[in-house]
């Protein structure tokens, strides 16, 4: 027999060996691949640049011990970004490791939604391979570095920050840019014409800034542009007729841009448009623009564009259209009765002159479709649509004379005449100080008329664009603890994206007081992008514009604070209309997309006349009058006994005077003040003035305050305390520091103010550190704010006030560098029947007007002079009294006058600014300042005229003054000698005029150099 071979065993062994070999090979290959996954570090100079970038931005959690190009490192764990475009990733840093030499280079930085509060880094230019920069939804400030012009970026977004200054023209050198967004900042100046070189740009978003000037025609070169958004700016002139160059454009947004109409004819060439938004065009009207070739139109808004005539028939044939907004125009004719309009979800035709019958296709729509036909001239017939959800027919019949309520309201007749109505808008029923406020809790909607009570109904119109709309979007709810009295009125508020009308009926005819309650409970007030929103809207009462560009947050000087405004009006035909309207201004993206439009917390309507007395009252009149008289007699007897016992005569004089003041502030206890300052700990001290020390405090609810504490050694303290309290307690203005209240207990006298985060103007302007340098737009903003504050004190306030001590230490700056005038201890009421006030001179050398310093002749023109000096200091960044250059000039003003005669005012501008300032604005500010410091008060402008000059509404007069007034003036004598002589005077009780040179120390809420 032959040998038998066990083949299966051999095969198994062989097969097993092969499998083992393959597995080992795969393992080794995978190990090699795994080993190759770890990318190399970027070059050292890029790591160094990242460190500098992190320091500038305020990014503190980057771990430089790890490789930023390693996807497994902590560099790739950022928070989610809100409303991020799909083209932008969600990483922190990305690298390109595909170079042939095996190197990795940083090509992207993504830091959105992290509330970084630094500045834009110049060292970004050291990342020569970077293509994407995402810094939106932060709290960055300062300007865009002009050095960035050498980069090769493709995507750049710095939206939703607080960046300012001009947009540098050097960005036009980044010809690789495809996406550029600077939305929701504080940029000023013009659009750089250099942007015409960005030939690869596809998306340009400039919304919600303060850009001005004409639209550069050079932007016609942007032939690849697909999306352009320039809403909410201050451009001038007409919309440029250059649309023929943008034939690839898909989205165009020009809302409240400042441009005037008409809409240019070249718009007809944009056949690829899918979204068109044009609104709030003043000036010349026009017929409906030619949009016939825009077959792919998805969203169309032509609102408040002064368009007249009929709606073209082709509009009703746009099959892709989802949103149509043609509201607030002068459109006439009929609405198409086509049956093919089944896809339209939103249609707003409110406030036109449309006629004819309402088509059946509108009445047959269910509640998914929002249709607003309010304020039109339709014909009412038995076939007119009945009331349904999301069909607004308010005042849509017979030119608004017929409310169209028969089918939309139970419409019971008025049971009686009403004399007052109170509504808690968006909230439930509540009682405040004995007044019952009715609930207003209907969810609202984009096109909704909701009748609620016998006395009032509400009409809501408009859509929040760019978000998925829900019923929750039409009622705001507060997100923090309210710091206001009567908080039940402000926990909720009714919102509208366009127009909100409260219609009152059954009111007795006559004069009424309308009280409107506002509080900003959506936008925040912290160091976050959530505080960067600007809600601006208009208010109409009986269709009369009562509030224009109203900003609740600014008026209240913060969020979660009440603002109450009262108006007089007349009710005729027993009806009253109050309408809140958004005209496209302000921001629309913070704290989130869709945050805009009017907001109202509560409404009170009260007659100014008494209701007729009923007969039953007359029968008891004698008894009631007798009881009241007896009660008053008893009160007077008790008060007389108390006075005789001396209870009213033992209080200190200041307490008697204080209780007699008509204060509009609160009273604090000394215990509250001690708790707020940790028993006046020295670490809480933020300044020192002639009045005494100033402390930073924190109330129990977290409110930051500044406490001015009277020094026991201050001889003028009692007088200044009472004077300042009387002056400022009744003042409410965005550019006047707000007084919260006072504390008077025994010998303790304290004033409690709002806390100002950025100290005084002197501290910010004369700061030695380059990092704290005020940029030019901020200086311009501060100067305009001071002017508006003084105009209010001199001309607008019910109490006309002369401040007497305007200087940089008495101008405070809040977190956004808004200027607020402070320290009213030396202020005087301006008695209008007198031409001037004869008074003992008090003030600060270097800021006092000559007629006041020498003769005691005081008018509001003395403040104008002081303002002029402050304006010169803002331009030059120098202290007027301490200015001593090489030549023998008396002061900064003398230097400015010499430069004016030489025609070289630009030499006055702060050299630390370099070239980062607007020359035209600097020259204007200097010329206005010199007008204000004219030696003759009659030749100085009023502060309202100054405001108009700054805002460009009035030309600055050419008036060249002779600098010799500081050497030998026949009217005022030798002011140079007077200046030197006044500095040598000593303060005493018998001195007629006491003055001192201004201190350069950083004092808050008062200067130690001001004596009386």
BAMARVEX-38098 format. One record per residue (C-alpha): x, y, z; residue in three letters. Coordinates in steps of 0.2 Angstrom, whole numbers, plus 5000, padded with zeros to 4 digits. Each point is the difference from the previous one (the first is absolute). Layout:
<fipas>
XYZALA/...
</fipas>
This chain:
<fipas>
500050005000UNK/500650184996UNK/500350135013UNK/498450105004UNK/500350195001UNK/498950105012UNK/499650144987UNK/498750095010UNK/501250035015UNK/501450074988UNK/498750114991UNK/499450075017UNK/501850045006UNK/500450084984UNK/498450105000UNK/500350055018UNK/501850064996UNK/499350114986UNK/498650075010UNK/501350045014UNK/501250084988UNK/498550114993UNK/499550065017UNK/501750045005UNK/500250104984UNK/498450095003UNK/500450045018UNK/501750074994UNK/499250104987UNK/498750075012UNK/501350045012UNK/501050094987UNK/498450104995UNK/499650035018UNK/501850075003UNK/499850114985UNK/498350075006UNK/500950115013UNK/500450164989UNK/501650115003UNK/499950165010UNK/499850164990UNK/501650114999UNK/500650095016UNK/499650174993UNK/498149944998UNK/500049945018UNK/500750175005UNK/498750094990UNK/498649895008UNK/500650055017UNK/499950194995UNK/498349974992UNK/499349925016UNK/500750145010UNK/499250144989UNK/498349914999UNK/499949955018UNK/500049814996UNK/500749925016UNK/499749824998UNK/501149954986UNK/501249865005UNK/501650044992UNK/500849845007UNK/499049904987UNK/500150004981UNK/498750124993UNK/499949904984UNK/499649845009UNK/498149974999UNK/500049905016UNK/500750145010UNK/499050135011UNK/500150134986UNK/498549914992UNK/498750025013UNK/499250174998UNK/498250045005UNK/498749994987UNK/499850164989UNK/498350084998UNK/499350034982UNK/501649944992UNK/500049994981UNK/500249834993UNK/501650044992UNK/500850045017UNK/500649855011UNK/499949985018UNK/501849985005UNK/501250125009UNK/501649984989UNK/500349914984UNK/501649954991UNK/500549964982UNK/501249855000UNK/500049964982UNK/501650094996UNK/501349904990UNK/501350035013UNK/498949935013UNK/499750165010UNK/498450055008UNK/499450185000UNK/498650085009UNK/498650054987UNK/498550035011UNK/499550085016UNK/498249985006UNK/499550095016UNK/498250044999UNK/498850025015UNK/501350015013UNK/499850185007UNK/501850044997UNK/500250185006UNK/501750054992UNK/500650084984UNK/500349944983UNK/501849934999UNK/501350094989UNK/501149845001UNK/498749904989UNK/501150064986UNK/501349875006UNK/498849864995UNK/500450024982UNK/499049844995UNK/498450045009UNK/498550004989UNK/498550005012UNK/499750125015UNK/498449995010UNK/499850125015UNK/498250035000UNK/498950015016UNK/501350075011UNK/500350165010UNK/501550064990UNK/500450194999UNK/501250114991UNK/500350014981UNK/500449884987UNK/501950014998UNK/500550074983UNK/501549875000UNK/498849864996UNK/500050064982UNK/501549884996UNK/499049855005UNK/499349874988UNK/498349975009UNK/498549924991UNK/498850025014UNK/500050145013UNK/498650035012UNK/500150125015UNK/498150035002UNK/499150035016UNK/501450095009UNK/500350185006UNK/501350044987UNK/500250184995UNK/500950124989UNK/500150004981UNK/500049844990UNK/501850014994UNK/500250014981UNK/501549885001UNK/498749855001UNK/499850034982UNK/501749934997UNK/499449835006UNK/499449954983UNK/499849825005UNK/498550045011UNK/498349924996UNK/499150035016UNK/500150165010UNK/498850055014UNK/500250145013UNK/498150015005UNK/499450075016UNK/501550105005UNK/500350195002UNK/501050034985UNK/499950184993UNK/500650094984UNK/499749944982UNK/500249844992UNK/501849994993UNK/500050024981UNK/501549885001UNK/498749865002UNK/499850014981UNK/501549904999UNK/499249855009UNK/499649924984UNK/499749825008UNK/498850075013UNK/498449905001UNK/499250065016UNK/500250185007UNK/499050045016UNK/500150175008UNK/498350015009UNK/499750095017UNK/501550125000UNK/500250194999UNK/500750014982UNK/499650164990UNK/500550084984UNK/499549944983UNK/500149834993UNK/501749984991UNK/499749974982UNK/501649894999UNK/499049865008UNK/499349974983UNK/501549904997UNK/499449865012UNK/499349904986UNK/500049845010UNK/499050075014UNK/498549895005UNK/499550085017UNK/500050185005UNK/499350075016UNK/500250185005UNK/498550045011UNK/499850115015UNK/501450134996UNK/500150194996UNK/500450004982UNK/499550164990UNK/499450024982UNK/499049894989UNK/500249814998UNK/501449984988UNK/499449944982UNK/501449874998UNK/499049845002UNK/500449964982UNK/501749955006UNK/499449875013UNK/499149884989UNK/500549855011UNK/499250085015UNK/498749895009UNK/499750095016UNK/499850195002UNK/499650095016UNK/499850195002UNK/498950045015UNK/500150175008UNK/501750034992UNK/499850194999UNK/499950004981UNK/498650094992UNK/498849944986UNK/499649964987UNK/500549824997UNK/501250004985UNK/499449924984UNK/501549894998UNK/499349895014UNK/499049924986UNK/501649924994UNK/500349895015UNK/499149854994UNK/500949885012UNK/499250085016UNK/499249895012UNK/499850125014UNK/499850194999UNK/499750125015UNK/499950184998UNK/499150115013UNK/499850175007UNK/500550114985UNK/499650185002UNK/500050134986UNK/499449974983UNK/498749874997UNK/499849894985UNK/498949874991UNK/500249815004UNK/501849954995UNK/500249884985UNK/500349835008UNK/499249894986UNK/501649904997UNK/500249955018UNK/499149834998UNK/501049925014UNK/499550135013UNK/499749925017UNK/499950155012UNK/499550184994UNK/499950155011UNK/499650184993UNK/499450085016UNK/499850195003UNK/500850044983UNK/498750134994UNK/499449894986UNK/498450054991UNK/498949914988UNK/499449834998UNK/500849835004UNK/500649934984UNK/499149844995UNK/501749904998UNK/500350015019UNK/498549895003UNK/500849874988UNK/501649985010UNK/499949815004UNK/501550005011UNK/499550145011UNK/499749975019UNK/500050185007UNK/499350154993UNK/500150175009UNK/499450154991UNK/499350105015UNK/500050185004UNK/500050064982UNK/498750094988UNK/499549854991UNK/498350004991UNK/498949884990UNK/499449835004UNK/500849845007UNK/500149864987UNK/498649875001UNK/501249874993UNK/499849825007UNK/501849954997UNK/500750095016UNK/499949865011UNK/501950005005UNK/500050175008UNK/500249995018UNK/500250185005UNK/499250154992UNK/500050185007UNK/499150144991UNK/499650115015UNK/499850184999UNK/499750034981UNK/498550064990UNK/499549834992UNK/498249994995UNK/498749874993UNK/499449845009UNK/501249895010UNK/500349844989UNK/499349835004UNK/501749925001UNK/500550115014UNK/498449965010UNK/500249814997UNK/501849995007UNK/500249915016UNK/500950065016UNK/501749954993UNK/500050154988UNK/500350175007UNK/499050144990UNK/500050185005UNK/498850124991UNK/499850135014UNK/499950194996UNK/499349994982UNK/498550054991UNK/499149834995UNK/498249994997UNK/499049915013UNK/498749884994UNK/499049855006UNK/501349894992UNK/501550095009UNK/501049875010UNK/499549975018UNK/501250015015UNK/501349875001UNK/501749975008UNK/501450094991UNK/499050104988UNK/500150195006UNK/498650104993UNK/500250155012UNK/499450164992UNK/500149914983UNK/498350064994UNK/499550174993UNK/501650095003UNK/500149955018UNK/498450095005UNK/499249835001UNK/500949895012UNK/499449844992UNK/499549935018UNK/498349934996UNK/500649834996UNK/501650015010UNK/499350055017UNK/498549975010UNK/499950194998UNK/498850035015UNK/499650185001UNK/500850115013UNK/499149975017UNK/500650175006UNK/501350144998UNK/501849955007UNK/501250135007UNK/501549895003UNK/500749844994UNK/501649915006UNK/500849854991UNK/501549895006UNK/500649974982UNK/500649824998UNK/499649965018UNK/498749955012UNK/498750105010UNK/500950095014UNK/499750155012UNK/501350135003UNK/499750145012UNK/498149975000UNK/499950004981UNK/499449854992UNK/500949954984UNK/499149884988UNK/500849844993UNK/500750004982UNK/500649824999UNK/499549964982UNK/501449924991UNK/500050124985UNK/500649964983UNK/500750074984UNK/498350054993UNK/498750005014UNK/498650115006UNK/499549945017UNK/498550085008UNK/500049985019UNK/498950125010UNK/498650124998UNK/501250145001UNK/501549954989UNK/500749894987UNK/501849964993UNK/500649994982UNK/501749924997UNK/500950014983UNK/501749934994UNK/501249854999UNK/501649985010UNK/501149964985UNK/501549875000UNK/499349895014UNK/498749875002UNK/498550095007UNK/499049945014UNK/498650075011UNK/501350035014UNK/500950134989UNK/498650135003UNK/500150015019UNK/501650045008UNK/500449935018UNK/501350075011UNK/501649895003UNK/500650085016UNK/499550085016UNK/499150164997UNK/500850155008UNK/498550124999UNK/498450045010UNK/498449924995UNK/500949864992UNK/498449904996UNK/499750124985UNK/501849974993UNK/500149815002UNK/499349984982UNK/499850114985UNK/499149994984UNK/501150004984UNK/499850034982UNK/501249994985UNK/499150144991UNK/498450085006UNK/499049985016UNK/498450105003UNK/499050015015UNK/498250074996UNK/498950075014UNK/498250034998UNK/498550045011UNK/501050155007UNK/499150165005UNK/500650144988UNK/501250125007UNK/501850035005UNK/501049855007UNK/501749965007UNK/500849844992UNK/501449925011UNK/501149884992UNK/501149885010UNK/501649934992UNK/501449895006UNK/501349904990UNK/499949825006UNK/500849914985UNK/501650094996UNK/501349995014UNK/501150125009UNK/501649905003UNK/501749984992UNK/499349884987UNK/499450004982UNK/498349995008UNK/500150185005UNK/500450064983UNK/498350024993UNK/499250174996UNK/498149995000UNK/499350164991UNK/498250034996UNK/498750144998UNK/498450045010UNK/498450074992UNK/498550065010UNK/498450044990UNK/501349984985UNK/501050155006UNK/501949955002UNK/500450035019UNK/501649905001UNK/501249984986UNK/501549885001UNK/499649965018UNK/501349895008UNK/499349925017UNK/501849955006UNK/500750174997UNK/498650095008UNK/500049895015UNK/501950005000UNK/500049815002UNK/498949854998UNK/498749935012UNK/499650185005UNK/498450094997UNK/499750154989UNK/498350095001UNK/499550134987UNK/498450105001UNK/499150094985UNK/498450114999UNK/498849964986UNK/498250024996UNK/498749874997UNK/498750034987UNK/498649884994UNK/500449905016UNK/501549924992UNK/501950015004UNK/501449914990UNK/501849975007UNK/501249924987UNK/501849945002UNK/501049994984UNK/501749934995UNK/500850104986UNK/501449894997UNK/501350085011UNK/501249925013UNK/500649835001UNK/499149834996UNK/501349875005UNK/500450015019UNK/499749925012UNK/499349894986UNK/499450024982UNK/498250085000UNK/500350125015UNK/499250164994UNK/498450094999UNK/499050105012UNK/499749945018UNK/498750065012UNK/499749955018UNK/498450095006UNK/498850144994UNK/498950115011UNK/498750124992UNK/499250125012UNK/498950144997UNK/500550185005UNK/498250045006UNK/498949935013UNK/498649884996UNK/498250075002UNK/499549995018UNK/498549895003UNK/498450065010UNK/500349895015UNK/501650095004UNK/499150175002UNK/499049935014UNK/501549965011UNK/501150154995UNK/499750105016UNK/500449855011UNK/501649954990UNK/500650184999UNK/499750035019UNK/500949845004UNK/501550054990UNK/500150175008UNK/500049935017UNK/501349884996UNK/501250134993UNK/499750115015UNK/500549865011UNK/501649974990UNK/500450195001UNK/499850005019UNK/501149855002UNK/501450084989UNK/499950165010UNK/500249915016UNK/501549914993UNK/500850164994UNK/499750085017UNK/500949865008UNK/501550034988UNK/499949844991UNK/500250094983UNK/501350135006UNK/501449885006UNK/500549934984UNK/501650064992UNK/499850144987UNK/500549884986UNK/498749875004UNK/498650145001UNK/500550064983UNK/500249824993UNK/498349955005UNK/499350164992UNK/500849954983UNK/498949934987UNK/501249854997UNK/499749874986UNK/501349895008UNK/500049865013UNK/500750015018UNK/501349875007UNK/500549965017UNK/501750025007UNK/500049815003UNK/499749974982UNK/501550114995UNK/501149915012UNK/499549834994UNK/500250054982UNK/501850065003UNK/500649885013UNK/499950135013UNK/500950134988UNK/501549894998UNK/501450094992UNK/500149874986UNK/498250064994UNK/500750184999UNK/500050064982UNK/500350195001UNK/500250165011UNK/499250174997UNK/499750165009UNK/498449935006UNK/500849845008UNK/500449824995UNK/499149904987UNK/499849825002UNK/499449854989UNK/498649915008UNK/498949844996UNK/498249995006UNK/499249845006UNK/499249984983UNK/501750014991UNK/499850184994UNK/501650094998UNK/500050185008UNK/501250145003UNK/499850085017UNK/500650185003UNK/500350025019UNK/500150185007UNK/501750035009UNK/499850065018UNK/501350134996UNK/499150074985UNK/499450175004UNK/499050024984UNK/499349825002UNK/498250045006UNK/499750134988UNK/500749904985UNK/499149845006UNK/498350095000UNK/500350094984UNK/500549854990UNK/498649905007UNK/498750134995UNK/500850024983UNK/500249834994UNK/498649915009UNK/498850064986UNK/501149974985UNK/499849854989UNK/501150004984UNK/501249874992UNK/501450125002UNK/499750065018UNK/500649885014UNK/498649925008UNK/499750035019UNK/499249855008UNK/499850085017UNK/500750075016UNK/500449955018UNK/499850135015UNK/500249935017UNK/500750115014UNK/501650074993UNK/500149884986UNK/499750084982UNK/500149884985UNK/499550014982UNK/499749844990UNK/500350004982UNK/500049874985UNK/501749924999UNK/501150064985UNK/501249864995UNK/501250104990UNK/500350145013UNK/500150184994UNK/500550074984UNK/501650075007UNK/500549835005UNK/499749934983UNK/500650144990UNK/501650045009UNK/500549825004UNK/501849974998UNK/499849824994UNK/499949984981UNK/498849855002UNK/498750115008UNK/500150134986UNK/498350064995UNK/499749984981UNK/499350144990UNK/498249934998UNK/499949995018UNK/500650175003UNK/498750074987UNK/498749905009UNK/500550075017UNK/500150184994UNK/498249994992UNK/499349925016UNK/500750145011UNK/499250134987UNK/498349915001UNK/500149995019UNK/500350195001UNK/498750044987UNK/498849905011UNK/500550105016UNK/499950174991UNK/498549984988UNK/499049845003UNK/499949975018UNK/498550075009UNK/501350085012UNK/501350104990UNK/501749975008UNK/501750084999UNK/501349875005UNK/501450125003UNK/501349865001UNK/500149914984UNK/501749914998UNK/500749834996UNK/500049945018UNK/498150045001UNK/499649904985UNK/499849815004UNK/500049854988UNK/498949855001UNK/500549824993UNK/499650064982UNK/501050165002UNK/498450105000UNK/500350175008UNK/499050065015UNK/500250175009UNK/500249995018UNK/500450115016UNK/498650125001UNK/500650085017UNK/500450174992UNK/498550004988UNK/498850145000UNK/498250024993UNK/499950114985UNK/498750135004UNK/499250034983UNK/499450175004UNK/501750065004UNK/501350034986UNK/501449935012UNK/500349945018UNK/501150115011UNK/500949875011UNK/501649975010UNK/501249924987UNK/500349825002UNK/500849884988UNK/501749934994UNK/501450104992UNK/500249964982UNK/498249974997UNK/499150165006UNK/499450124987UNK/500950175002UNK/498450105003UNK/499649895014UNK/501749995008UNK/500350184999UNK/498350085003UNK/498949865007UNK/498950024985UNK/499249834998UNK/498949934986UNK/499849834992UNK/501350064988UNK/501349975014UNK/499749824998UNK/500150014981UNK/501850085003UNK/500549865012UNK/499349874987UNK/501150084987UNK/501649975011UNK/499549825003UNK/499749974981UNK/501850074997UNK/500749885013UNK/499049854992UNK/500850054983UNK/501850025007UNK/500049885014UNK/500850135011UNK/499550105015UNK/499650184996UNK/500750075016UNK/501649895000UNK/500450024981UNK/501750074999UNK/500949964983UNK/501750084995UNK/499250164995UNK/499350135012UNK/498249954999UNK/498850045015UNK/499049854998UNK/499349874987UNK/498750134994UNK/501350124996UNK/501049874990UNK/498449964990UNK/499750184996UNK/501750024993UNK/499849844989UNK/498350064994UNK/500850164994UNK/501449904992UNK/498749894991UNK/500849845008UNK/498749945013UNK/500549824997UNK/501650035010UNK/498950015015UNK/499349824999UNK/500749885013UNK/501649934992UNK/499749835009UNK/498549974987UNK/501349994986UNK/498950004984UNK/498549915008UNK/498850145000UNK/498850094989UNK/500850174995UNK/498350084995UNK/499349965017UNK/501650065009UNK/500050164991UNK/498150025003UNK/500249975019UNK/501450125002UNK/499150144990UNK/498549975011UNK/501050005016UNK/500850174995UNK/498350074996UNK/499549955018UNK/501550085008UNK/499750174991UNK/500550145013UNK/498250084996UNK/498649895007UNK/498850084987UNK/501149924986UNK/499949825008UNK/498849884993UNK/498649925011UNK/500349815004UNK/498649954989UNK/500950094986UNK/501649915005UNK/499049834999UNK/499450044982UNK/501850054994UNK/500749845007UNK/498649894992UNK/500350104983UNK/498250085000UNK/500850175001UNK/501650074992UNK/501450065012UNK/500250194997UNK/501750064995UNK/500550125015UNK/501950035002UNK/500450065017UNK/501550105005UNK/501249915012UNK/500550175007UNK/498549995012UNK/501249905011UNK/501350144999UNK/499150175000UNK/498150024998UNK/499250175003UNK/498449925006UNK/500749875012UNK/501750075004UNK/501549895001UNK/499349825002UNK/501749935000UNK/500450105016UNK/498349965007UNK/500349824997UNK/501750005009UNK/499350115014UNK/498549895003UNK/501149855002UNK/500850085015UNK/498450045009UNK/499649915016UNK/498349945005UNK/499250085015UNK/498350045007UNK/500150194994UNK/500749974983UNK/498850064986UNK/500749894987UNK/500949845004UNK/500749884987UNK/501349874997UNK/500949914986UNK/499249844995UNK/500749855008UNK/500649864989UNK/499749875013UNK/498749874995UNK/498550065011UNK/498349944998UNK/498350095002UNK/500950175004UNK/501750085000UNK/501050055015UNK/500650154990UNK/498250085000UNK/499850135015UNK/498750135004UNK/
</fipas>
